Amino acid sequence: MAGIYIHIPFCKQACHYCNFHFSTSLHYKNELVAALLKEIELRKGYLENEIIETIYFGGGTPSLLSPEELESLIQEVYRQFEITRDPEITLEANPDDITEEKLQQWKKAGINRLSIGVQSFFGEDLQWMNRAHTAEQARDNLQLSTKYFENITIDLIYGTPGLTNEKCEQNIATAISLGIPHLSCYALTVEPRTPLDKMIRQHKTENINPDKQSEQFLLLMQWLEDAGYEHYEISNFAKLACPAGRPGWRSRHNSSYWQGKKYLGIGPSAHSFNGTERQWNIANNKVYLESINNELIPFEKESLTDVQQLNEYIMTSLRTSEGIRLDRPGELLGKELQIKSRKHIDRGLLKMENNALVLTREGKLLADGVAADLFF
């Protein structure tokens, strides 16, 4: 089984913290959609006849495309690939793009999961981030979305300078009260060459406080556990209860990344992985369009050594609630991992569960460092 990611590189405006590839001009939108359709055809052999179980529209802001454009992309994927009987098809959407008519059209087009970029239910925080929607739109349109979609996830950002613990708790409580079955909660990071980075360097806004971020992360883990959510990946929480017949509320697409499955990335800046090689398309809309029009894929790639593949398995699996299975890398390497992990077990950052190394709650605060220390 494999997944397909389609990158839509357009946004209404630039969020201060964002370093993803996008353009605030929609001038090339029609040409870009045509190029995406063409790239899907050109890349049909990349996954070597793997059955597709997930399709994910990311960005940027995919909800800026018309329902007809989204449907044409989904239909082209069906034409070029074999799709499982019950695929997960996710659309990232901003609250200000959501209307009742669009919700109906998205569902008709084949979308069955929404990922809504809420970030906060407080207007002052949204303004500080330079988000395009209001707090009222976030609440109202999220509630409207639940009328048409069961499978909804929202993004929330914690650790921003203006977010108190009380406001952080209210963000979580609002999502729970709306019955949202999946939450992705991210600590604010200051990426180089973003407006936020510049604002901090010019002392126009307060820098992030790592201690405050750690405190809020510990709090939200407890709040969501108390509310019946499983913390199945560092940033992701899914309701444990689900309707009969559903496999659960975890993100099937994102889970495939952490499980090391193959995936194909379509669009400028999109990444792909075929099991042994990674490749990524150029992050330039104009060059991407020119190349695809000439039936060329504008990408770079790297081949992963056995050691790199093992270290990637350690890094990604440690982020999950299942942890690093010691039998997966083989008996000798599994024993060496046990030796490497002893000091972290003694410090209370790791624990052994079902022959796997799993992060404790405190260990999740230092996940990247612990993973790096286990690398070969």
DAGIBEL-V928575 format. One record per helix or strand of 3 or more residues. SS is the DSSP state (2 for helix, 1 for strand). FROM is the first residue (numbers start at 0). LEN is the number of residues. If there is no record, write none. Layout:
SS	FROM	LEN
SS	FROM	LEN
This chain:
1	1	7
2	28	14
1	51	8
2	61	3
2	66	14
1	82	11
2	94	3
2	99	10
1	112	7
2	122	7
2	134	11
1	151	7
2	164	13
1	181	6
2	194	7
2	209	17
1	228	5
1	235	4
2	251	7
1	261	5
1	270	3
1	276	5
2	284	9
1	298	5
2	305	13
2	330	16
1	349	4
1	355	4
2	362	12
